[in-house]
C-alpha cells in the first residue's frame, strides 16, 4: 500500500474508498454517494447499500494514470490484459502493445493500473467489512443482511487477489513456496493505520491460495442466491472451481461442480451468455454496464473489441493464429455468428453496443465450470466423464452433421481437446492468460507462445492464407518477463517495510 500523503488520503482513502459514484446506486437516500462523509456511511441501510455498490463500481471502472473510466480492474482492461498476454487475440494498435509484446517494466501504466486499481478496490471492501458487525449490532442491518454483504465482499476480495496472483506471481503448480502477493484483509482510512498495512508482506503463493479459499469458504456459508450482477452463492462456488483448477486440486474441482450443476445450465445457443444483458441460465456473475453507468469509450469491451465498420474502435481483433487453427471447425457458430469481418481482420461479436457501452463484462459462466470439471475428470483417469462434459459445451456450437468427440477417437488427446475448446469458448473473454500461466507452471506449455507480429496483420488475406502470418513475441516460462513487475511506486513509497520486487526488474 502506498505511503499516504494528503492527496492520497483525500482521493483514495477517506471518501472515494468507501463509495462509488451515485450513478450506479439505486437507493432511496439521494445524497450523492461520493459525498457521504465516512462517519455517516454506516448510519442507514440505504447508505450501506450505497457503499457496497461503490465497490462494484470501483471494479467496473477504476483508475489508470490518475484518471477513472479506463476499464481497470474489471472493465475492458481486465479482458484485454488476459487476452493480449496470449496469442489468440491480436493487438492492432499501440494501445496495448506493451502487454502484447511483453515490454512492460516497473513504470508501465498497463500493469501498474491493474495493481493500483485492484488494491484500491480491496481497500474499499475491507473498510466496509470492518463496519458490518457494528451495523448489525446497532440494528441498522439484520443478521441475514449483514451476512450477505460479508459474503459479497469476501467473494470480491478473493476475485481481486486471484487476479493479482496470476499476473504478479508464479503459478501454484510450479512452486507453492514462491513469492505471492500481499493479501490485504484490513482497510486503511487513516494515516495511523498505514504501518499495519505496510507490514503485510508478500506471502507465498501457497499461503495466498489458502487465504483465497478461506475467504470463499466463509463467503459460501454467508451469502444467498442473487442476480447475475451481484455476488451470489453460485458465483462463490464457480470461483472456487477456477481457483482449485489453478491449484491442481482435481477432486476439489469436481466437488464444486457437484454443488453447482443443478443451479445453471448450458443454453442451446453459445450466443445466449452475451445477449440480453448476460441474463441467460448460463451466466453466473458479471460486472454490468448501463447507459447511465458505464466504463467509457476507452474501457468498454464493444469499443475496444468491435468491428470499426460497426462503429467500434477495433483496437483488438481475433488473431489469425486461432482463426486458422485446424481444431476450430469451419461450421462452428462461434465463428459464423459470434464474429464479424472487414478488409483488415476478424472481430469478436460477443460485445455489440459501441454507442452506450452496455455490454457486461462476463466474469463467470457455467461453461467454464463445466470445462474445468471435464479437465479434472481427464486428469483423474475418467475419460468418459470428461468427454461427455466437453461435448456438452462444444456440441451446442456445431451442426448435427459434425460428430461428437469420443474417447476412442481422441485416444490420448482428451486433455488437449479440452485445452483447445477453452481457447475457442473463451475467446475475447480474457481467459487465455490464466491458462497459459497455470499450464506453463505445470510444464504443459513453455510460456507465452509466438504471436502474430504486432501491428502487422493489415489485411483479411492473413486469415484466408493468401499471406503468411509473421510471428514474434514469445516469452519462455523461465524468462523473468513471464510475470509482471511490482510497480515502482509501490516499492518507493512503502518505506517502513518495502516488499520484494520480482526477479529481473
Buried (B, 14 or more C-beta within 10 A) or exposed (E): BBBBEEEBBEBBBBBBBBBBBBEBBEBEBEBEBBEBEBEEBBBBBBBBBBBBBBBBBBBBBBBBEEEBBBBBBBBBBBBBBBBBBBBBBBBBBEBBBBBBBBEBBBEBBBBBBBBBBBBBBBBBBBBBBBBBEEBBEEEBBEEEBBBBBBBBBBBBBBBBBBBBBBBBBBBBBBEBEBBBBBBBBBBBBEBEBBEEBBEBBBBBBBBBBBBBBBBBEBBBEBBEEBEBBBBBBBBBBBBBBBBBBBBBBBEBBBBBBEBBBEBBEBBEBBBBBBBEBBBBBBBBBBBBBBEEBBBBBBBBBBBBBBBBEBEBBBBBBBBBBBBEEEEBBEEBBBBEEBBBBBEBBBBBBBBBBBEEBBBBBBBBBBBBBBBBBBBBBBBBEBBEBBBBBBBBBBBBBBEEEEEBBEEEEBEEEBBEBBBBBBBBBBBBBBBBBBBBBBBBBBEEBBBBBBBBBBBBBEEBBBBEEEBEBEBEBBBEBEEEBBBBBBBBBBBEBBEEEEBEBBEEB
